[in-house]
Amino acid sequence: MEGTDWRNQTTITELILLGFGELPDLKILLFLMFLVIYMATMAGNTLIVMLVVADQHFHTPMYLFLGNLSYLEICYTSTFLPRLLVSLLTGDRTISVSGCITQLYFSGSLAATECYLLAAMSYDQYLAICKALHYSTLMNNSFCLQLAAGEWLNGCLASIIFVLFLSHLIFCGPNEIDHFYCDPIPLIELSCSDTHLSILVDFIIVSLFTLPPFLLTLTSYVFILDSTLRISSTIGRQKVFSTYSSHLPVVTIFYGTIIIVYMLPKHDTLRDLNKVVSLCFTVLTPLVNPLIYSLRNREVKEALSKALCICGFHKNMQRL
Ligand SMILES: *[C@@H]1O[C@H](CO)[C@@H](O)[C@H](O)[C@H]1NC(C)=O
């Protein structure tokens, strides 16, 4: 490990993110597309955060979690989209090693937080549907606050452990990452230090921090489904169905892409697919989450249309 030939080589402090390759004709098109996506993501999620924070009606666990999710998506897209936009515009694709690891830290901790947040949301739905009578005692605001704090702390913790391992890596070339953001595995593969431990740690951390919330989410939905089958009233069934139709797409997209990107073996033929799937995961999920969760919800829709009307907007702002 130590004392091998990398000692004589110069260490590299800058990496190149190849992004979408050499596509001069497409650059402007890609730039405009990502700019529109970024602005729409920011606008949609900011609106939801403002609604949840400003409107007392929305100070219930379900909406507080939704507000947290939107806030998380704002931070998440901001970890890499602005940089991608700048590099598409200027053609400068370099990023420093420390910049890359910083980006990894933030995107990693936010992704881990999202796992736990989705689990908390599904647990909340489970309590609301299967334990409706005891819901207000089981899911009170202080438990909700504890859950939210736990999610954010967990995310940071997962990422700190991982980044501590990465910060020991030494890079001596080649320095090209065939991706549009700093992805852990391609980054580790570039290092000329011994990487076995880092790859193992990456695998353990991803499993440790995604498997429990995934199982919790799955279990909640199985219980919800089980209780649906026993409901005889159509209204009850409709309520459960609307829960499913808003949560399941989000959860499936989120975990489906994590599995494809991090668990499937890496072949060269899969690399391009990997980039496309990562794109869905990183760019599309933050955009569609607020739409899926909110626009299917009558209360949010009403509040949104009220807020969009200038006078309604005024009232909400005063309540802040
Ligand atoms: C996130 O959740 C916590 C705890 O429930 C809540 O106090 C906070 O207002 C939420 N944040 C947003 C932006 O919704």
The ligand as an SDF file (V2000), in Angstrom:
LIG
                    3D

 14 14  0  0  0  0  0  0  0  0999 V2000
  -39.0240   19.8860    8.7300 C   0  0  0  0  0  0  0  0  0  0  0  0
  -39.5570   19.1310    9.7960 O   0  0  0  0  0  0  0  0  0  0  0  0
  -39.4590   19.7500   11.0710 C   0  0  0  0  0  0  0  0  0  0  0  0
  -39.9430   18.7830   12.1090 C   0  0  0  0  0  0  0  0  0  0  0  0
  -41.1960   18.3100   11.8860 O   0  0  0  0  0  0  0  0  0  0  0  0
  -40.2720   21.0430   11.0580 C   0  0  0  0  0  0  0  0  0  0  0  0
  -40.1830   21.6770   12.3210 O   0  0  0  0  0  0  0  0  0  0  0  0
  -39.7460   21.9560    9.9680 C   0  0  0  0  0  0  0  0  0  0  0  0
  -40.5310   23.1080    9.8850 O   0  0  0  0  0  0  0  0  0  0  0  0
  -39.7710   21.2190    8.6310 C   0  0  0  0  0  0  0  0  0  0  0  0
  -39.1300   22.0820    7.6210 N   0  0  0  0  0  0  0  0  0  0  0  0
  -39.7500   22.4490    6.5170 C   0  0  0  0  0  0  0  0  0  0  0  0
  -38.9820   23.3100    5.5960 C   0  0  0  0  0  0  0  0  0  0  0  0
  -40.8590   22.0650    6.2360 O   0  0  0  0  0  0  0  0  0  0  0  0
  1  2  1  0
  1 10  1  0
  2  3  1  0
  3  4  1  0
  3  6  1  0
  4  5  1  0
  6  7  1  0
  6  8  1  0
  8  9  1  0
  8 10  1  0
 10 11  1  0
 11 12  1  0
 12 13  1  0
 12 14  2  0
M  END
$$$$
